[in-house]
Amino acid sequence: MPRRLPPLNALRAFEAAARHLSFTEAAQELNVTQAAISHQIKSLEEHLGTALFLRMNRALALTDAGERYYPPLRQALDLMDVATRDLVERDAMGPLKVTVLPSFAARWLLPRLADFRQAHPEIDVLISADDELVDFSRAEADIGIRYGRGDYPGLETDFLMGDRVFPVCSPNLIDGDPPLREPKHLVHHTLLHDDVLGGEDSPDWALWLKRAGLEDLDIDPRRGPGFNDSAMQVQAAVDGQGVALARSALTLDDLKAGRLVCPFGPEIRSRLAYYLVSPPSVRSWRKVKIFRDWLMARAEADRAEGEALRS
């Protein structure tokens, strides 16, 4: 048989009022008005066909029906609370599932995860690298790192790091034949393209050449191989296959290690940035807080280090 249960809000209102023997204190506990509590209990009494409270001038008491109804109802709500806490705590204590772009995972996140594991060995991080946006409502991931303008309706959003684009290449190209010491030398070199870049939001070679004042040179901004994954473009530059117009977050480690150099400017600030996103329901989880704090600290440290390197 289908259950014939009153509305849950009415049951919660009755349980709180019966426990406190006060509509006012019940309203404060449930963060509603006293009138709302009174309305919920009245609707419950109408649903049950019996009075649950004796309303006196300055006192409130349970009727015989209320006295019978209160103990099993409180026990049922307690069981629901325990089941809910158990479910939430199990999710909160399990592995942390993070969805992230493959390029950002390969060039920034994965090289730093060893530090996080050393600091927090109790938290297992599961990385899912995918260009597609996940559906958080299906629990495909707990949190994500996205690249965009920061407009993600229904999600909690934290700015992680901005992005800049600038030329990078293998140091072997600087004094090669032909050399690569000035922007005009690009005429003799292969341009490597990141298919993610394009337009005012995320500058590509066409915009960079315009900003560099090289529009009159015989440089076709479309020539050269392209890559649909930014990490592959950076690796091609490391391997000496050409000059990449690369993103700052993806090249920091290679610049530090000397695998890449920035031969000249200008650098252009992108309108896109990296954001940490999560459903509101997981925001208070301990593992999410710890990982968020670590991410934010590492991003800030890298921002400062990157600016020092490029200067």
C-alpha positions in Angstrom: 0.0 0.0 0.0 1.2 3.6 -0.7 2.2 5.5 2.4 -0.3 8.2 3.6 2.2 10.6 5.1 1.6 14.3 6.0 3.9 16.8 4.5 7.4 16.6 5.9 7.5 20.3 6.8 4.4 20.0 8.9 5.9 17.0 10.7 9.1 18.9 11.4 7.1 21.8 12.7 5.1 19.6 15.1 8.2 17.7 16.4 10.0 20.9 17.1 7.0 22.6 18.8 6.3 19.5 20.8 9.9 19.2 22.0 10.1 22.9 23.1 6.3 23.2 23.9 6.7 26.6 22.2 5.8 27.8 18.7 8.3 30.6 19.1 11.3 28.4 19.9 10.3 26.0 17.1 10.2 28.9 14.7 13.7 30.0 15.8 15.1 26.4 15.4 13.7 26.0 11.9 14.5 29.5 10.9 10.9 30.4 9.9 8.2 32.7 11.4 6.0 31.8 14.3 3.0 32.2 11.9 4.5 29.6 9.6 4.8 27.1 12.5 1.2 27.8 13.5 0.1 27.3 9.9 2.0 24.0 9.5 0.6 22.6 12.7 -2.9 23.6 11.8 -2.7 21.9 8.4 -1.3 18.8 10.1 -4.2 18.7 12.6 -6.6 19.1 9.7 -4.8 16.3 7.9 -5.0 14.0 10.9 -8.5 15.1 11.9 -7.5 15.7 15.5 -6.0 18.4 17.7 -2.4 18.0 18.8 -1.9 20.9 21.1 -3.9 22.6 23.9 -3.4 26.3 23.2 -3.6 28.3 26.4 -3.0 32.0 27.1 0.7 31.7 28.0 1.3 28.0 27.7 1.3 25.2 25.2 0.5 21.5 26.0 0.1 18.3 24.0 -3.3 16.7 23.8 -3.6 13.0 24.4 -3.3 12.5 20.6 -0.2 14.7 20.5 1.3 12.7 23.4 0.9 9.5 21.5 2.0 10.9 18.2 5.2 12.7 19.3 7.5 9.8 20.5 7.4 7.6 17.4 7.5 10.7 15.1 10.6 12.0 16.9 12.2 8.6 16.6 11.4 8.5 12.9 12.9 11.9 12.3 16.0 10.9 14.3 16.5 7.9 12.1 16.2 10.0 9.0 18.8 12.4 10.4 21.2 9.6 11.2 20.7 8.0 7.8 21.3 11.4 6.1 24.4 12.2 8.2 25.8 8.7 7.5 25.4 9.1 3.7 26.9 12.6 3.7 29.8 11.7 5.9 30.6 8.6 3.8 30.7 10.8 0.7 32.7 13.4 2.5 35.3 10.9 3.8 35.7 8.9 0.5 38.0 9.7 -2.5 37.8 13.3 -3.8 36.7 13.1 -7.5 38.1 16.1 -9.5 37.2 16.8 -13.1 39.7 18.9 -15.1 40.8 19.7 -18.6 43.4 17.3 -19.9 45.9 20.1 -20.7 45.7 21.6 -17.2 45.9 18.2 -15.6 49.0 17.2 -17.5 50.9 20.5 -17.3 49.9 21.9 -13.9 47.9 19.7 -11.6 49.5 16.3 -11.8 53.1 17.6 -11.3 51.9 19.2 -8.0 49.7 16.4 -6.6 52.7 14.7 -5.0 53.0 17.7 -2.6 49.3 17.4 -1.8 49.5 13.7 -1.1 52.5 14.2 1.2 50.6 16.8 3.2 47.3 15.0 3.2 47.8 11.2 2.7 44.3 10.6 4.1 42.7 12.1 1.0 42.8 10.1 -2.2 42.3 12.3 -5.3 40.8 10.8 -8.4 41.5 12.8 -11.5 39.1 12.7 -14.5 40.6 14.5 -17.4 38.0 15.4 -20.0 37.1 18.3 -22.2 33.3 17.7 -21.7 31.6 19.4 -18.8 30.4 16.9 -16.2 26.9 16.7 -14.6 27.6 17.3 -10.9 24.0 16.2 -10.1 24.9 12.7 -11.2 27.9 12.6 -8.8 30.3 12.2 -11.8 32.6 14.5 -9.8 32.8 16.3 -6.5 34.6 19.4 -7.8 36.0 20.7 -11.1 38.5 23.1 -12.5 37.1 24.9 -15.6 38.6 27.4 -18.1 36.2 30.2 -19.0 34.7 33.5 -17.8 33.5 32.2 -14.5 29.8 32.1 -15.2 28.6 28.7 -14.0 25.0 28.9 -12.8 24.1 26.7 -9.8 27.7 26.1 -8.8 30.0 27.6 -6.2 32.8 29.3 -8.0 36.3 30.4 -6.9 38.8 32.3 -9.1 41.9 30.1 -9.3 44.3 31.9 -11.6 44.3 34.2 -14.6 45.9 33.5 -17.9 48.3 35.2 -20.2 49.6 34.1 -23.7 53.1 34.8 -25.0 55.6 33.1 -27.4 57.7 30.2 -26.1 60.2 28.0 -27.8 63.0 25.6 -27.1 66.2 27.4 -26.1 67.9 25.7 -29.0 66.0 27.9 -31.4 67.4 31.2 -30.0 70.8 30.9 -31.5 69.9 28.5 -34.3 70.1 29.0 -38.0 68.0 31.1 -38.5 68.0 32.7 -35.0 65.0 33.7 -33.0 66.0 36.8 -31.1 63.5 39.4 -32.3 59.8 39.2 -33.2 60.6 39.8 -36.9 62.6 36.5 -36.9 59.2 34.7 -36.7 59.2 35.0 -40.5 61.7 32.1 -40.6 60.1 29.9 -38.0 57.1 27.5 -37.7 54.1 28.7 -35.7 52.5 26.2 -33.4 48.8 26.7 -32.8 46.5 26.0 -29.9 43.0 25.4 -31.2 41.6 26.5 -27.8 42.9 30.0 -28.5 41.1 32.5 -30.8 39.4 35.9 -30.7 39.5 38.6 -28.1 38.6 36.2 -25.2 41.8 34.1 -25.7 44.3 35.7 -28.1 45.7 33.7 -31.0 48.7 34.3 -33.3 46.7 36.8 -35.5 45.9 39.0 -32.5 49.4 38.6 -31.1 51.1 39.7 -34.4 48.8 42.7 -34.4 49.7 43.7 -30.9 53.4 43.2 -31.7 53.1 45.5 -34.7 54.1 42.8 -37.2 51.1 43.0 -39.4 53.3 44.3 -42.3 55.7 41.4 -42.2 55.1 38.4 -44.5 53.9 36.2 -41.6 50.7 34.1 -42.2 49.2 33.8 -38.7 47.4 30.6 -39.9 50.4 28.6 -41.1 51.9 25.8 -39.0 50.5 22.7 -37.3 47.6 23.0 -34.8 46.7 20.9 -31.7 43.3 20.4 -30.1 45.0 19.8 -26.8 47.1 22.7 -25.3 49.5 20.2 -23.6 50.4 18.8 -27.0 51.2 22.2 -28.4 53.5 23.0 -25.4 55.2 19.6 -25.9 55.8 20.3 -29.5 57.5 23.6 -28.5 59.7 21.7 -26.0 60.7 19.3 -28.7 61.9 22.2 -30.9 59.2 21.9 -33.6 58.4 25.6 -33.6 57.2 28.6 -31.7 54.1 28.3 -29.6 51.8 31.0 -28.4 51.2 29.4 -25.1 49.2 29.9 -21.9 51.0 30.9 -18.8 49.6 28.2 -16.5 50.7 25.4 -18.9 54.3 26.6 -19.4 55.5 27.6 -15.9 57.3 24.3 -15.1 59.0 24.1 -18.5 60.2 27.7 -18.2 61.5 27.0 -14.7 63.3 23.9 -15.9 64.8 25.7 -19.0 63.0 23.4 -21.4 61.2 26.5 -22.8 62.2 30.1 -23.0 60.1 33.2 -23.7 62.2 34.9 -26.5 60.3 38.2 -26.5 57.0 39.9 -25.8 54.4 41.2 -25.8 52.4 39.0 -23.5 48.6 39.4 -23.7 46.2 38.9 -20.9 43.4 36.5 -21.7 39.8 37.2 -20.7 39.5 33.6 -19.8 40.7 32.2 -16.5 40.7 29.0 -14.4 38.0 28.5 -11.8 37.4 26.0 -9.1 33.7 24.9 -9.2 31.6 22.7 -7.0 28.0 22.0 -6.1 26.9 23.9 -3.0 26.2 20.6 -1.2 29.9 19.6 -1.1 31.3 23.0 -0.2 31.4 22.2 3.6 33.1 18.8 3.1 36.4 18.7 4.9 38.2 17.1 2.0 36.9 19.8 -0.4 37.9 22.6 2.0 41.4 21.1 2.3 41.9 20.6 -1.5 40.5 24.1 -2.2 42.8 25.8 0.2 45.8 23.9 -1.2 44.8 24.8 -4.8 44.4 28.5 -4.0 47.7 28.7 -2.2 49.6 26.9 -5.0 48.0 29.1 -7.7 48.9 32.3 -5.9 52.5 31.1 -5.4 52.8 30.1 -9.1 51.3 33.5 -10.2 54.1 35.3 -8.4 56.8 33.0 -9.6 55.6 33.1 -13.2 55.6 36.9 -13.3 59.2 36.9 -11.9 60.3 34.4 -14.5 58.8 36.2 -17.5 60.2 39.6 -16.3 
